[in-house]
Amino acid sequence: MDLILRNCLLRNTKSFVDIAIKNGVIELIEPKIKEKNDKELDLAGAIVLPAFSDPHVHLDAVLTAGHPRHNESGTLLEGIQIWSERKKELTFEDVYQRAAQAIKWSVAQGTINIRTHVDTCDESFVALRALLKIKEDFKNFANIQIVAFPQEGVLCFPRGVELLEESLKLGADCVGGIPHFEWTREDGIRQLEIVFELAAKYDRKIDIHCDETDDEESRFLEHVCALAIRYNFGEKTLAGHTTAMHSYNNAYAFKLIRLVAHSGISVIANPLDNAILQGRFDTYPKRRGLTRVKELLSAGVNVGIGHDSIMDPWYPLGRGQMLQAAFVLLHMCQMSGRSEQTSVLDMITYNNAKALNINNYGIAQGNIADLVVLDAYDEFDVLRLMPQALWVIKNGKIVAQTPCLETKVYFGDEKENIHFSKKL
Ligand code: FE2
């Protein structure tokens, strides 16, 4: 064996198990594995989850907040304007270093599978080239997928179609889109057709920024679904944001959600960014501007959660922790019921992995040993505490470790060590 984890707590169980890993794969899960191994970790009842996935982040823009200026209005459109100014200063080294830092933060907190968008409205493709190099250099540390993302449009940007196609030839894994950014509705629909034509031609997956607006007239998701059905691309297609769904009338939303389920596409909500960006044109009451997560889930749609931004022109906060994104979604979607909390944890594990087409995922014999051990001793403490990742394991190898934190409290002459996940 390469590694044996002792006394692990798994979800939906009370008793502990041992997990043996060999050649990067989970070899055995038993209450007590007799075999002794050189390399063993005693988890003392800490919970083990399959590693998190982040299906939606912008690694080319991370850690640029405030450069050249801060987004004072907090709107998506000011963010895009600031980014187009910052983009002129991008260098290979600049993108590489910032992205590397964000990946290390993410992996340290248990995220192994990462899908990043990269802005391809750039004749030099400097960010794409840097992220392709990152993908190769970090392959033993994180699984990275790259989306060619036409941030400033396809038809409304000079040579937009050619730039998108060129980025696929350079090696992007997915074709991206942003139909609501085009000048007209018709151009938005044409953009989506181009995206599907390119994906079919180059055998790539599809990942659309879709209807990221509070405009209830923005209805591109139905076209994404229709095209996914016609091209038989359901499992290979992902729609991010879909925040306009929050504002659709209920009759249209009902029809649309059935279509989304029928198409087989995945939907990714990005609660951190959209909590900040949406509702900015409202007075009171202010819309929350998040897609209809509960309704999509109950219709059988695979819904996941993305981090989206880490300190960039759209979202000035963030640390690359998927638990934080899940925590915010739980609140904004009011998923506080016991079974709903379980669903939110599924979203950043199983649902996100499914959206990214990750195979052999999960804690079962024969699956890839991509695991995270959290400083929590009860499944329901994972979202309550957003605990640190004590160990992060990729392909059976430890790629990050954080010591267990204890706080000393002093009262009078006495002192005591307290630990937030150990309750009376
Ligand atoms: Fe995004």
Residues whose N, C-alpha, C, O or C-beta is under 5 A from the ligand:
A	BS01	FE2	D308
